[in-house]
Amino acid sequence: MRKETIGMLFHIISIICGIWFLLTGWIWVYGVAAFISYPISFIGLLFWGLGCKFRSANTQSIPILYFVGLVISLLSILFYK
């Protein structure tokens, strides 16, 4: 496989993990987000970093996705009772 294809595959996996983090990061009942959401986000960021090594395309939307998920998660834990 070409380096561009490998990088694109890593970025797609990272986007899937970011969407998972965005959808599940607000669930703080019994600390579910800490065990289900955050590990997947770290794995997704690892794939994003690896994808940046293989692909030279501008991928600023992926970290924005993770940042929005983090903000939603932190806001939800502040409002959790």
Helices and strands as residue ranges (DSSP letters): H 3-24, G 29-31, H 32-32, I 33-37, H 38-54, H 61-79
